[in-house]
Amino acid sequence: MRMISFAALLLAGAAAGATPFSPKMAEAFHKQYPAIKLDPAEVAVGDLNKDGLADFATFVGQANGDDDLPVAVFLAKSDGNYALSTESGLVMGHSRSQRSLEIQKGSLFLHRSGSNGCCSDWVEKFQFQLRDGVFVLIGEDNYTLPKGDSDDERQTSVNYLTREALFWRKLDGKRKEKRLSFKIPALLTLKTFEYNTHYNTMPKELHGHFDDQLRFVEGK
């Protein structure tokens, strides 16, 4: 039950009272991607550039299908129309995982979750924000959640703005954590974000810890 409620929180869609999906949004999407079906339930709506207008983001394809898909972000124009701002690299799809998007407090969140099998589930969250006219990755969180007889719980949180990471693991009721600072020459952009190769683009200081803490491929 704990996994269900936690995953539901991280994978939640638009909150009650949020700006609804509109025909203008559908028009803009189909003008850019005429051959792709759009499901309004999979569209995240919210203000991404703090101009008071509702922007939107969506996968270019079925969010919870098996295909690897890009994320498209559309920003509202003053005349009520929308323009494509950026399109990401491919985000992995898998029959045992789920993907969703959320816009909250000016940030775009990419959520993924799935199962490692008998003993654990996993949840990932990537946070993108518009800075100097470009959407960049400013943070990510990765969780491994126990189920069945296992009590092995892990979390990794990376803040790309402060260049700090927190790794912790709770096993047999005991929690151990480690904080780490790292260097990066520039923030990764949403346009260049490719899920399958993201691990390789991370600072080298983080690689060993990710090897120990988390696996990016389901079932391993």
Backbone as a chain_set.jsonl record, in Angstrom:
{"seq": "MRMISFAALLLAGAAAGATPFSPKMAEAFHKQYPAIKLDPAEVAVGDLNKDGLADFATFVGQANGDDDLPVAVFLAKSDGNYALSTESGLVMGHSRSQRSLEIQKGSLFLHRSGSNGCCSDWVEKFQFQLRDGVFVLIGEDNYTLPKGDSDDERQTSVNYLTREALFWRKLDGKRKEKRLSFKIPALLTLKTFEYNTHYNTMPKELHGHFDDQLRFVEGK", "coords": {"N": [[0.837, -1.211, 0.0], [1.999, 1.215, 0.672], [3.743, 1.748, -1.468], [1.946, 2.186, -3.543], [0.564, 4.555, -2.798], [2.711, 6.396, -2.655], [3.814, 6.35, -5.25], [1.586, 7.215, -6.621], [1.43, 9.824, -5.747], [3.772, 10.969, -6.862], [3.319, 10.58, -9.545], [1.116, 11.999, -10.16], [-1.318, 13.803, -12.016], [-2.49, 16.912, -13.403], [-3.447, 19.184, -10.878], [-6.492, 19.59, -8.969], [-8.565, 22.183, -10.115], [-6.693, 23.299, -11.772], [-5.607, 24.931, -14.823], [-7.512, 23.965, -17.599], [-7.026, 21.671, -20.385], [-7.136, 22.949, -23.696], [-8.943, 23.661, -26.809], [-7.282, 25.248, -28.431], [-4.76, 24.466, -27.71], [-4.741, 21.822, -28.617], [-4.979, 22.334, -31.328], [-2.542, 23.639, -31.894], [-0.734, 21.575, -31.329], [-1.442, 19.557, -33.221], [-0.943, 20.903, -35.558], [1.794, 20.982, -35.509], [2.42, 18.293, -35.247], [0.936, 16.496, -37.209], [0.293, 13.802, -37.688], [0.153, 12.493, -35.291], [-1.62, 11.137, -32.591], [-3.301, 12.8, -29.968], [-3.742, 12.651, -26.531], [-5.68, 14.283, -24.301], [-5.648, 13.757, -21.554], [-3.07, 13.12, -20.983], [-1.636, 15.39, -21.128], [0.276, 17.992, -19.721], [-0.495, 20.991, -18.085], [0.242, 24.388, -17.463], [1.84, 27.386, -16.15], [4.865, 28.061, -17.483], [6.773, 29.993, -18.064], [6.28, 32.14, -16.487], [4.56, 34.226, -17.285], [1.954, 34.509, -16.803], [0.261, 33.131, -18.47], [-1.191, 30.077, -19.65], [0.825, 27.386, -20.405], [1.803, 24.335, -22.146], [2.768, 20.845, -22.029], [3.671, 17.729, -23.512], [3.949, 14.207, -24.269], [5.116, 13.099, -27.423], [3.255, 11.133, -28.721], [1.822, 8.013, -27.479], [1.795, 8.084, -24.059], [2.131, 5.961, -22.18], [2.893, 3.802, -23.712], [5.006, 1.353, -25.398], [6.906, 2.554, -26.961], [9.838, 4.596, -27.368], [9.757, 8.02, -26.675], [9.735, 11.541, -27.56], [9.52, 14.602, -25.6], [7.396, 17.342, -25.976], [7.256, 20.842, -25.685], [5.099, 23.528, -25.446], [4.673, 26.997, -25.614], [2.53, 29.617, -24.518], [1.187, 32.278, -26.518], [0.656, 35.818, -26.742], [-1.571, 36.302, -28.269], [-3.28, 34.24, -27.848], [-2.676, 31.904, -29.089], [-0.386, 29.071, -29.569], [3.091, 28.161, -29.518], [5.644, 25.912, -30.511], [8.169, 25.36, -28.224], [10.361, 23.766, -27.461], [11.756, 20.487, -28.09], [12.403, 17.382, -26.658], [15.043, 14.846, -26.398], [14.717, 11.25, -26.745], [12.527, 9.582, -24.489], [12.518, 6.745, -22.559], [10.258, 4.057, -23.146], [8.362, 1.333, -21.755], [6.922, -1.865, -21.184], [6.588, -2.472, -18.531], [6.683, -0.114, -17.177], [5.785, 3.314, -16.362], [5.065, 6.59, -17.642], [4.836, 10.11, -17.106], [3.893, 13.603, -17.233], [4.193, 16.732, -15.536], [3.332, 20.021, -14.6], [4.401, 22.356, -12.351], [4.588, 25.075, -10.237], [6.134, 26.612, -12.056], [7.953, 24.77, -13.045], [8.771, 21.954, -15.11], [8.014, 18.634, -14.741], [9.21, 15.405, -15.265], [8.046, 12.242, -14.86], [8.773, 8.871, -14.058], [8.021, 5.433, -13.461], [8.121, 2.089, -12.159], [8.548, -1.534, -11.956], [10.905, -3.599, -10.283], [10.588, -6.237, -10.023], [10.134, -8.932, -7.761], [10.883, -7.759, -5.314], [11.152, -4.979, -5.159], [10.139, -1.665, -6.169], [10.42, 1.162, -8.382], [10.889, 4.702, -8.686], [11.214, 7.66, -10.551], [12.1, 11.096, -10.934], [12.442, 13.922, -12.883], [13.4, 17.282, -13.048], [12.756, 20.128, -14.882], [13.48, 23.478, -15.888], [12.791, 26.753, -17.111], [15.38, 28.764, -17.994], [17.069, 31.657, -18.745], [15.873, 31.607, -21.241], [16.024, 28.957, -22.063], [15.111, 25.571, -21.606], [16.242, 23.703, -18.933], [17.779, 20.96, -17.161], [17.377, 20.877, -13.791], [17.29, 19.335, -11.544], [17.038, 16.009, -10.101], [15.396, 13.08, -8.854], [15.667, 9.83, -7.586], [14.196, 6.834, -6.655], [14.205, 3.772, -4.86], [11.945, 1.454, -3.846], [10.923, -0.71, -1.292], [9.221, -3.921, -1.396], [7.131, -6.739, -0.6], [8.996, -9.044, 1.286], [11.208, -7.514, 1.582], [13.064, -4.771, 3.004], [14.617, -2.856, 1.989], [15.326, 0.297, 1.222], [15.935, 3.08, -0.884], [17.291, 6.249, -1.923], [18.208, 8.755, -4.246], [19.117, 12.07, -4.677], [19.679, 14.747, -6.794], [20.912, 17.95, -7.184], [21.297, 20.153, -9.628], [21.728, 22.835, -9.739], [22.951, 23.702, -7.368], [24.989, 21.953, -7.444], [25.132, 19.604, -5.878], [24.671, 16.401, -4.348], [22.631, 13.912, -2.786], [22.775, 10.814, -1.291], [21.062, 8.085, 0.037], [20.412, 5.184, 2.05], [18.22, 2.839, 3.473], [18.17, 0.148, 5.511], [17.286, -2.8, 7.229], [16.156, -1.231, 9.207], [18.013, 0.731, 9.67], [19.49, 3.753, 8.689], [21.716, 5.1, 6.329], [23.626, 7.75, 4.98], [25.063, 9.797, 2.361], [26.636, 12.736, 1.31], [27.518, 14.616, -1.555], [29.576, 16.693, -3.516], [29.841, 18.089, -6.796], [31.125, 18.854, -10.103], [30.038, 20.563, -13.012], [30.198, 21.633, -16.4], [28.111, 22.98, -17.651], [24.531, 23.345, -17.505], [22.397, 20.629, -18.364], [20.342, 20.611, -21.219], [16.807, 20.431, -21.932], [16.318, 19.914, -24.575], [18.513, 18.408, -25.399], [18.313, 16.271, -23.748], [18.388, 12.88, -23.33], [17.001, 9.948, -22.468], [18.069, 7.273, -22.367], [20.804, 7.678, -22.582], [21.406, 9.375, -20.577], [22.661, 8.759, -18.131], [25.338, 8.542, -18.895], [26.02, 11.149, -19.394], [26.123, 12.381, -17.004], [27.903, 13.938, -14.239], [31.146, 12.588, -13.592], [31.788, 12.057, -10.951], [29.476, 11.111, -9.808], [28.887, 8.641, -10.859], [29.79, 6.113, -9.721], [28.287, 5.994, -7.385], [25.682, 5.907, -8.334], [25.817, 3.449, -9.583], [25.9, 1.748, -7.39], [23.564, 2.414, -5.982], [21.208, 2.622, -7.635], [19.468, 1.355, -10.524], [19.12, 2.099, -13.935], [17.82, 0.704, -15.852], [14.961, -1.26, -16.15], [14.309, -4.047, -14.051], [16.922, -4.819, -13.571]], "CA": [[0.0, 0.0, 0.0], [2.867, 2.379, 0.715], [4.234, 2.018, -2.814], [0.867, 2.727, -4.372], [0.294, 5.94, -2.446], [3.878, 7.204, -2.974], [3.886, 6.47, -6.701], [0.456, 8.039, -7.052], [1.79, 11.216, -5.46], [4.783, 11.432, -7.806], [2.83, 10.476, -10.913], [-0.164, 12.701, -10.246], [-1.467, 14.746, -13.119], [-2.833, 18.28, -13.013], [-4.206, 19.261, -9.636], [-7.841, 20.122, -9.094], [-8.595, 23.619, -10.274], [-5.675, 23.748, -12.714], [-6.118, 25.351, -16.126], [-7.797, 22.773, -18.401], [-6.567, 21.558, -21.758], [-8.038, 23.721, -24.536], [-8.884, 23.394, -28.252], [-6.139, 25.952, -29.003], [-3.6, 23.619, -27.47], [-4.84, 20.704, -29.557], [-4.715, 22.88, -32.662], [-1.107, 23.874, -32.014], [-0.05, 20.286, -31.361], [-1.702, 18.863, -34.482], [-0.267, 21.65, -36.614], [3.203, 20.586, -35.447], [2.515, 16.832, -35.383], [-0.362, 16.151, -37.784], [0.03, 12.357, -37.747], [0.217, 11.934, -33.945], [-2.828, 11.265, -31.781], [-3.059, 13.482, -28.699], [-4.681, 12.345, -25.453], [-5.673, 15.412, -23.36], [-5.374, 13.296, -20.195], [-1.628, 12.972, -20.837], [-1.042, 16.71, -21.32], [0.492, 18.801, -18.52], [-0.814, 22.389, -18.364], [0.646, 25.301, -16.398], [2.653, 28.525, -16.577], [6.274, 27.7, -17.424], [7.665, 31.155, -18.217], [5.845, 33.158, -15.525], [3.92, 35.37, -17.934], [0.535, 34.481, -16.457], [-0.483, 32.375, -19.475], [-1.056, 28.622, -19.495], [1.6, 26.657, -21.399], [1.542, 22.902, -21.994], [3.793, 19.894, -22.451], [3.108, 16.403, -23.733], [4.741, 13.273, -25.048], [4.719, 13.036, -28.834], [2.843, 9.749, -28.847], [1.136, 7.479, -26.313], [2.728, 8.194, -22.932], [2.419, 4.698, -21.513], [3.169, 2.734, -24.656], [6.365, 0.8, -25.347], [7.821, 3.315, -27.804], [10.592, 5.725, -26.821], [9.096, 9.216, -27.199], [10.21, 12.856, -27.098], [8.593, 15.503, -24.921], [7.258, 18.626, -26.663], [6.789, 21.924, -24.814], [4.5, 24.644, -26.179], [4.449, 28.189, -24.805], [1.405, 30.443, -24.951], [1.461, 33.581, -27.099], [-0.285, 36.83, -26.251], [-2.791, 36.29, -29.079], [-4.07, 33.069, -27.501], [-2.158, 30.719, -29.772], [0.764, 28.414, -28.941], [4.227, 27.877, -30.391], [6.561, 24.906, -29.985], [9.359, 25.954, -27.64], [11.464, 22.81, -27.556], [11.437, 19.057, -28.105], [13.499, 16.657, -26.024], [15.423, 13.566, -26.968], [13.752, 10.191, -26.486], [12.322, 9.086, -23.139], [12.263, 5.318, -22.697], [8.988, 3.428, -22.83], [8.528, -0.079, -21.413], [5.642, -2.454, -20.785], [6.529, -2.536, -17.07], [6.919, 1.209, -16.593], [4.844, 4.383, -16.694], [5.628, 7.93, -17.801], [3.866, 11.2, -17.058], [4.434, 14.956, -17.137], [3.485, 17.598, -14.603], [3.84, 21.389, -14.486], [4.121, 22.839, -11.004], [5.392, 26.209, -9.783], [7.063, 27.044, -13.087], [8.851, 23.699, -13.456], [8.227, 20.794, -15.808], [8.49, 17.399, -14.129], [9.068, 14.148, -15.992], [7.971, 11.142, -13.913], [8.786, 7.495, -14.535], [7.964, 4.473, -12.369], [7.982, 0.721, -12.625], [8.848, -2.614, -11.033], [12.126, -4.388, -10.407], [10.264, -7.636, -9.781], [9.518, -9.384, -6.509], [11.299, -7.158, -4.049], [11.212, -3.517, -5.127], [9.641, -0.821, -7.25], [11.259, 2.345, -8.523], [10.256, 5.955, -9.119], [12.175, 8.691, -10.954], [11.535, 12.423, -11.21], [13.383, 14.876, -13.462], [12.83, 18.627, -12.987], [13.274, 21.066, -15.873], [13.022, 24.856, -15.667], [13.208, 27.707, -18.139], [16.384, 29.704, -17.483], [17.697, 32.382, -19.858], [15.223, 31.233, -22.497], [16.277, 27.559, -22.41], [14.707, 24.607, -20.586], [17.413, 22.953, -18.462], [17.569, 20.019, -16.07], [17.911, 21.473, -12.559], [17.321, 18.368, -10.462], [16.403, 14.714, -10.305], [15.274, 12.202, -7.695], [15.497, 8.426, -7.939], [13.826, 6.086, -5.467], [13.941, 2.338, -4.894], [11.0, 1.25, -2.754], [10.806, -2.147, -1.02], [7.936, -4.585, -1.313], [7.303, -8.111, -0.164], [9.745, -9.191, 2.532], [12.368, -6.617, 1.593], [12.924, -3.451, 3.62], [15.736, -2.088, 1.419], [14.798, 1.526, 0.624], [17.041, 3.939, -1.3], [16.954, 7.48, -2.647], [19.273, 9.636, -4.716], [18.633, 13.386, -5.087], [20.744, 15.541, -7.403], [20.577, 19.347, -7.441], [22.282, 20.624, -10.594], [21.981, 24.255, -9.527], [23.926, 23.822, -6.282], [26.032, 20.933, -7.695], [25.188, 18.735, -4.716], [23.876, 15.187, -4.425], [22.413, 13.195, -1.539], [22.508, 9.396, -1.447], [20.806, 7.417, 1.305], [19.879, 3.835, 2.002], [17.678, 2.38, 4.742], [18.139, -1.312, 5.492], [17.18, -3.345, 8.592], [15.806, -0.152, 10.115], [19.113, 1.677, 9.841], [19.685, 4.621, 7.525], [23.027, 5.692, 6.105], [23.563, 8.696, 3.868], [26.308, 10.435, 1.956], [26.482, 13.931, 0.483], [28.628, 14.713, -2.497], [29.608, 17.854, -4.408], [30.371, 17.733, -8.108], [31.279, 19.964, -11.038], [29.559, 20.4, -14.384], [30.487, 22.858, -17.144], [26.861, 23.671, -18.008], [23.336, 22.558, -17.253], [21.887, 19.855, -19.489], [19.084, 21.167, -21.716], [15.747, 19.482, -22.269], [16.462, 19.571, -25.994], [19.545, 17.381, -25.556], [18.072, 15.207, -22.775], [18.079, 11.578, -23.918], [16.925, 9.123, -21.269], [18.953, 6.107, -22.416], [22.205, 8.073, -22.482], [21.533, 10.383, -19.533], [23.66, 8.33, -17.155], [26.687, 8.808, -19.412], [26.267, 12.592, -19.427], [26.197, 12.872, -15.63], [29.274, 14.12, -13.737], [31.803, 11.319, -13.281], [31.794, 11.847, -9.507], [28.235, 10.476, -9.397], [28.683, 7.352, -11.503], [29.944, 4.981, -8.824], [27.185, 5.958, -6.43], [24.504, 5.429, -9.037], [26.006, 2.022, -9.793], [25.571, 1.053, -6.148], [22.253, 2.749, -5.457], [20.046, 2.518, -8.511], [19.639, 0.875, -11.889], [18.253, 2.875, -14.818], [17.087, -0.219, -16.721], [14.039, -2.033, -15.338], [14.571, -5.457, -13.873], [18.337, -5.121, -13.349]], "C": [[0.862, 1.248, 0.0], [3.378, 2.764, -0.663], [3.167, 2.678, -3.673], [0.639, 4.205, -4.064], [1.451, 6.857, -2.816], [3.981, 7.422, -4.475], [2.766, 7.355, -7.218], [0.75, 9.508, -6.838], [2.747, 11.744, -6.518], [4.281, 11.453, -9.236], [1.502, 11.193, -11.103], [-0.175, 13.666, -11.419], [-1.791, 16.132, -12.598], [-3.706, 18.274, -11.771], [-5.584, 19.845, -9.905], [-7.793, 21.633, -9.18], [-7.554, 24.16, -11.231], [-6.315, 24.127, -14.042], [-6.337, 24.127, -17.01], [-7.156, 22.837, -19.788], [-7.598, 22.228, -22.671], [-7.925, 23.335, -26.008], [-7.7, 24.078, -28.923], [-4.852, 25.148, -28.825], [-3.582, 22.448, -28.436], [-4.514, 21.16, -30.973], [-3.211, 23.084, -32.886], [-0.34, 22.564, -32.122], [-0.224, 19.609, -32.718], [-1.118, 19.598, -35.685], [1.205, 21.253, -36.684], [3.383, 19.097, -35.72], [1.2, 16.295, -35.947], [-0.695, 14.66, -37.758], [-0.02, 11.709, -36.362], [-1.085, 12.19, -33.194], [-2.473, 11.892, -30.438], [-4.153, 13.123, -27.705], [-4.619, 13.486, -24.433], [-5.332, 15.004, -21.927], [-3.872, 13.178, -19.928], [-0.884, 14.296, -20.98], [-0.909, 17.428, -19.979], [0.296, 20.266, -18.879], [-0.394, 23.254, -17.178], [1.543, 26.391, -16.956], [4.138, 28.204, -16.386], [7.226, 28.893, -17.507], [7.207, 32.365, -17.411], [5.308, 34.429, -16.189], [2.421, 35.406, -17.663], [-0.327, 33.716, -17.427], [-0.198, 30.887, -19.329], [-0.299, 28.022, -20.671], [1.253, 25.173, -21.275], [2.696, 22.074, -22.524], [3.155, 18.524, -22.594], [4.128, 15.504, -24.4], [4.232, 13.289, -26.482], [4.431, 11.577, -29.144], [2.169, 9.299, -27.57], [2.087, 7.374, -25.132], [3.103, 6.847, -22.347], [2.485, 3.521, -22.467], [4.608, 2.266, -24.527], [7.379, 1.632, -26.124], [8.577, 4.369, -26.999], [10.075, 6.998, -27.482], [9.789, 10.488, -26.731], [9.11, 13.596, -26.344], [8.581, 16.817, -25.679], [6.67, 19.653, -25.7], [6.313, 23.08, -25.686], [4.261, 25.802, -25.215], [3.33, 29.034, -25.404], [1.892, 31.772, -25.511], [0.374, 34.561, -26.648], [-1.592, 36.847, -27.033], [-3.659, 35.058, -28.818], [-3.629, 31.795, -28.19], [-0.946, 30.165, -29.035], [1.843, 28.143, -29.972], [5.125, 26.842, -29.723], [7.82, 25.595, -29.484], [10.565, 25.038, -27.772], [10.926, 21.398, -27.599], [12.644, 18.316, -27.563], [13.988, 15.508, -26.893], [14.4, 12.524, -26.542], [13.737, 9.781, -25.014], [11.838, 7.645, -23.243], [10.834, 4.926, -22.332], [9.227, 1.951, -22.549], [7.198, -0.6, -20.903], [5.481, -2.513, -19.265], [6.794, -1.187, -16.406], [5.859, 2.191, -17.054], [5.593, 5.7, -16.806], [4.51, 8.954, -17.657], [4.607, 12.522, -16.926], [3.577, 15.767, -16.181], [4.139, 18.979, -14.637], [3.415, 21.931, -13.136], [5.112, 23.941, -10.654], [6.496, 26.565, -10.787], [8.049, 25.991, -13.55], [8.085, 22.606, -14.186], [8.851, 19.547, -15.194], [8.189, 16.212, -15.045], [9.119, 13.033, -14.963], [8.049, 9.807, -14.647], [8.713, 6.588, -13.312], [7.78, 3.088, -12.943], [8.394, -0.27, -11.561], [10.19, -3.245, -11.34], [11.863, -5.874, -10.181], [9.705, -7.851, -8.393], [9.724, -8.449, -5.333], [11.315, -5.632, -4.014], [10.53, -2.897, -6.338], [10.535, 0.403, -7.316], [10.447, 3.521, -9.047], [11.36, 6.942, -9.455], [11.454, 9.999, -11.244], [12.641, 13.336, -11.712], [12.707, 16.233, -13.515], [13.539, 19.549, -13.974], [12.678, 22.445, -15.613], [13.571, 25.756, -16.771], [14.136, 28.744, -17.517], [17.113, 30.318, -18.665], [17.171, 31.898, -21.206], [15.393, 29.788, -22.916], [15.799, 26.662, -21.266], [15.906, 23.737, -20.226], [17.006, 22.022, -17.328], [18.2, 20.592, -14.809], [17.953, 20.477, -11.403], [16.69, 17.05, -10.849], [16.419, 13.923, -9.005], [14.997, 10.791, -8.184], [15.264, 7.627, -6.664], [13.748, 4.595, -5.795], [13.13, 2.02, -3.648], [10.775, -0.236, -2.527], [9.375, -2.649, -1.078], [8.183, -6.052, -0.966], [8.036, -8.156, 1.161], [10.924, -8.231, 2.642], [12.055, -5.319, 2.333], [14.033, -2.524, 3.132], [15.188, -0.894, 0.646], [15.952, 2.474, 0.31], [16.513, 5.186, -2.004], [18.23, 8.199, -3.05], [18.641, 10.933, -5.18], [19.808, 14.209, -5.595], [20.214, 16.937, -7.682], [21.655, 19.919, -8.358], [22.57, 22.12, -10.458], [23.043, 24.464, -8.446], [25.109, 22.873, -6.467], [26.229, 20.063, -6.455], [24.271, 17.533, -4.908], [23.776, 14.541, -3.053], [22.053, 11.753, -1.881], [22.185, 8.82, -0.075], [20.187, 6.053, 1.08], [19.418, 3.441, 3.395], [17.492, 0.875, 4.652], [18.161, -1.818, 6.93], [16.934, -2.244, 9.612], [16.884, 0.878, 10.335], [19.328, 2.461, 8.549], [21.109, 5.166, 7.504], [22.925, 6.629, 4.918], [24.943, 9.278, 3.576], [25.976, 11.611, 1.069], [27.733, 14.11, -0.358], [28.494, 15.986, -3.321], [30.242, 17.437, -5.731], [30.468, 18.981, -8.97], [30.677, 19.589, -12.388], [29.802, 21.712, -15.131], [29.241, 23.674, -17.473], [25.69, 22.753, -17.698], [22.887, 21.85, -18.519], [20.542, 20.429, -19.929], [18.07, 20.061, -21.979], [15.887, 19.024, -23.725], [17.46, 18.444, -26.203], [19.353, 16.208, -24.598], [17.619, 13.944, -23.49], [18.126, 10.567, -22.776], [17.951, 7.992, -21.276], [20.427, 6.459, -22.239], [22.446, 9.08, -21.349], [22.606, 10.023, -18.515], [25.068, 8.703, -17.613], [27.033, 10.293, -19.435], [26.383, 13.188, -18.025], [27.654, 13.076, -15.222], [29.875, 12.793, -13.296], [31.808, 11.015, -11.784], [30.571, 11.061, -9.026], [28.108, 9.038, -9.872], [28.757, 6.179, -10.536], [28.797, 4.849, -7.85], [25.898, 5.491, -7.092], [24.612, 3.934, -9.314], [25.576, 1.232, -8.562], [24.107, 1.232, -5.762], [21.093, 2.334, -6.357], [20.418, 1.932, -9.857], [18.638, 1.625, -12.774], [17.445, 1.975, -15.753], [16.251, -1.148, -15.859], [14.489, -3.487, -15.236], [16.007, -5.802, -13.621], [18.792, -4.545, -12.01]], "O": [[0.492, 2.248, -0.615], [3.444, 3.945, -1.001], [3.446, 3.606, -4.432], [0.532, 5.017, -4.983], [1.218, 7.986, -3.248], [4.207, 8.544, -4.929], [2.964, 8.148, -8.138], [0.365, 10.347, -7.653], [2.558, 12.851, -7.022], [4.753, 12.244, -10.053], [0.837, 11.001, -12.121], [0.845, 14.265, -11.761], [-1.413, 16.488, -11.482], [-4.605, 17.443, -11.639], [-5.816, 20.501, -10.92], [-7.078, 22.288, -8.423], [-7.526, 25.364, -11.486], [-7.427, 23.698, -14.35], [-5.421, 23.318, -17.158], [-6.798, 23.905, -20.284], [-8.801, 22.092, -22.448], [-6.924, 22.747, -26.418], [-7.159, 23.546, -29.893], [-3.973, 25.157, -29.688], [-2.542, 22.116, -29.006], [-3.849, 20.447, -31.724], [-2.681, 22.739, -33.942], [0.595, 22.452, -32.915], [0.752, 19.136, -33.302], [-0.833, 18.984, -36.713], [1.794, 21.193, -37.763], [4.363, 18.683, -36.339], [0.425, 15.69, -35.207], [-1.871, 14.299, -37.802], [-0.214, 10.497, -36.261], [-1.589, 13.313, -33.164], [-1.454, 11.547, -29.84], [-5.341, 13.269, -27.994], [-3.6, 13.643, -23.762], [-4.79, 15.807, -21.167], [-3.451, 13.141, -18.772], [0.347, 14.329, -20.957], [-1.857, 17.471, -19.195], [0.855, 20.74, -19.868], [-0.643, 22.898, -16.026], [1.96, 26.323, -18.112], [4.61, 28.09, -15.255], [8.369, 28.801, -17.06], [7.685, 33.479, -17.625], [5.559, 35.544, -15.733], [1.703, 36.233, -18.225], [-1.541, 33.647, -17.239], [0.898, 30.489, -18.933], [-0.739, 28.139, -21.815], [0.487, 24.794, -20.389], [3.491, 22.529, -23.347], [2.207, 18.197, -21.88], [5.07, 15.988, -25.028], [3.038, 13.474, -26.718], [5.246, 10.878, -29.746], [1.96, 10.106, -26.664], [3.08, 6.65, -25.198], [4.272, 6.609, -22.045], [2.178, 2.388, -22.097], [5.342, 2.725, -23.652], [8.585, 1.44, -25.966], [8.032, 4.962, -26.068], [9.962, 7.06, -28.706], [10.363, 10.523, -25.643], [7.931, 13.257, -26.442], [9.641, 17.356, -25.996], [5.707, 19.368, -24.987], [7.043, 23.551, -26.559], [3.713, 25.611, -24.129], [3.198, 29.152, -26.623], [2.885, 32.326, -25.041], [-0.704, 34.147, -26.222], [-2.607, 37.34, -26.54], [-4.666, 34.856, -29.498], [-4.155, 30.719, -27.904], [-0.525, 30.708, -28.014], [1.556, 27.923, -31.149], [5.341, 26.888, -28.512], [8.468, 26.33, -30.23], [11.654, 25.475, -28.146], [9.792, 21.136, -27.198], [13.777, 18.588, -27.961], [13.442, 15.229, -27.96], [13.334, 12.871, -26.034], [14.783, 9.649, -24.378], [10.861, 7.361, -23.936], [10.277, 5.4, -21.342], [10.192, 1.374, -23.051], [6.437, 0.13, -20.267], [4.359, -2.595, -18.766], [7.093, -1.125, -15.214], [5.13, 1.936, -18.011], [6.618, 5.905, -16.156], [3.37, 8.694, -18.043], [5.782, 12.564, -16.559], [2.381, 15.517, -16.037], [5.364, 19.088, -14.697], [2.229, 21.966, -12.81], [6.325, 23.758, -10.762], [7.646, 26.789, -10.408], [8.911, 26.288, -14.377], [6.908, 22.364, -13.917], [10.074, 19.422, -15.136], [7.07, 16.043, -15.529], [10.12, 12.884, -14.263], [7.466, 9.637, -15.718], [9.262, 6.91, -12.258], [7.334, 2.93, -14.079], [8.571, 0.095, -10.399], [10.567, -3.406, -12.5], [12.796, -6.677, -10.15], [8.904, -7.055, -7.903], [8.866, -8.344, -4.457], [11.476, -5.046, -2.943], [10.372, -3.53, -7.382], [11.321, 0.651, -6.401], [9.455, 3.351, -9.755], [12.341, 7.049, -8.719], [10.328, 10.0, -11.741], [13.661, 13.507, -11.046], [11.569, 16.341, -13.973], [14.756, 19.729, -13.914], [11.534, 22.572, -15.178], [14.667, 25.54, -17.287], [13.738, 29.502, -16.632], [17.699, 29.611, -19.484], [17.917, 31.791, -22.18], [14.961, 29.41, -24.005], [16.048, 26.955, -20.096], [16.513, 23.111, -21.095], [16.022, 22.262, -16.628], [19.415, 20.777, -14.752], [18.588, 20.748, -10.384], [15.908, 16.973, -11.797], [17.317, 14.066, -8.175], [14.189, 10.585, -9.089], [16.035, 7.726, -5.71], [13.287, 4.207, -6.868], [13.57, 2.282, -2.529], [10.465, -0.96, -3.473], [8.431, -1.895, -0.838], [9.313, -6.535, -1.034], [7.726, -7.383, 2.067], [11.564, -8.15, 3.691], [10.927, -4.828, 2.295], [14.35, -1.528, 3.783], [14.651, -1.049, -0.451], [16.847, 2.657, 1.135], [15.435, 5.176, -2.598], [19.202, 8.245, -2.296], [17.718, 10.909, -5.995], [20.816, 14.351, -4.903], [19.186, 17.095, -8.341], [22.787, 20.144, -7.93], [23.556, 22.613, -11.008], [23.928, 25.306, -8.595], [26.105, 22.965, -5.75], [27.36, 19.817, -6.035], [23.226, 17.634, -5.55], [24.71, 14.61, -2.253], [21.138, 11.502, -2.665], [22.936, 9.033, 0.878], [19.533, 5.799, 0.069], [20.12, 3.67, 4.38], [16.74, 0.386, 3.809], [18.942, -1.34, 7.753], [17.432, -2.303, 10.736], [16.693, 1.814, 11.111], [19.345, 1.892, 7.457], [21.633, 5.628, 8.517], [22.218, 6.338, 3.953], [25.848, 9.257, 4.41], [25.134, 11.506, 0.177], [28.846, 13.801, 0.067], [27.398, 16.315, -3.775], [31.079, 16.535, -5.771], [29.954, 20.039, -8.607], [30.792, 18.451, -12.844], [29.631, 22.788, -14.559], [29.297, 24.901, -17.564], [25.842, 21.533, -17.636], [22.982, 22.401, -19.616], [19.688, 20.706, -19.087], [18.432, 18.908, -22.217], [15.602, 17.872, -24.049], [17.275, 17.611, -27.089], [20.132, 15.255, -24.623], [16.594, 13.937, -24.172], [19.183, 10.355, -22.18], [18.635, 7.781, -20.275], [21.213, 5.623, -21.793], [23.56, 9.576, -21.184], [23.372, 10.885, -18.085], [25.893, 9.13, -16.806], [28.208, 10.656, -19.488], [26.705, 14.367, -17.875], [28.547, 12.454, -15.797], [29.189, 11.967, -12.694], [31.83, 9.85, -11.389], [30.612, 10.424, -7.974], [27.294, 8.286, -9.336], [27.865, 5.331, -10.535], [28.375, 3.741, -7.519], [25.111, 4.763, -6.486], [23.606, 3.225, -9.283], [24.959, 0.173, -8.68], [23.478, 0.296, -5.267], [20.111, 1.76, -5.886], [21.573, 2.013, -10.275], [17.468, 1.77, -12.422], [16.489, 2.433, -16.379], [16.774, -1.763, -14.929], [14.979, -4.075, -16.2], [16.32, -6.982, -13.465], [19.956, -4.693, -11.638]]}, "num_chains": 1, "name": "protein.A"}
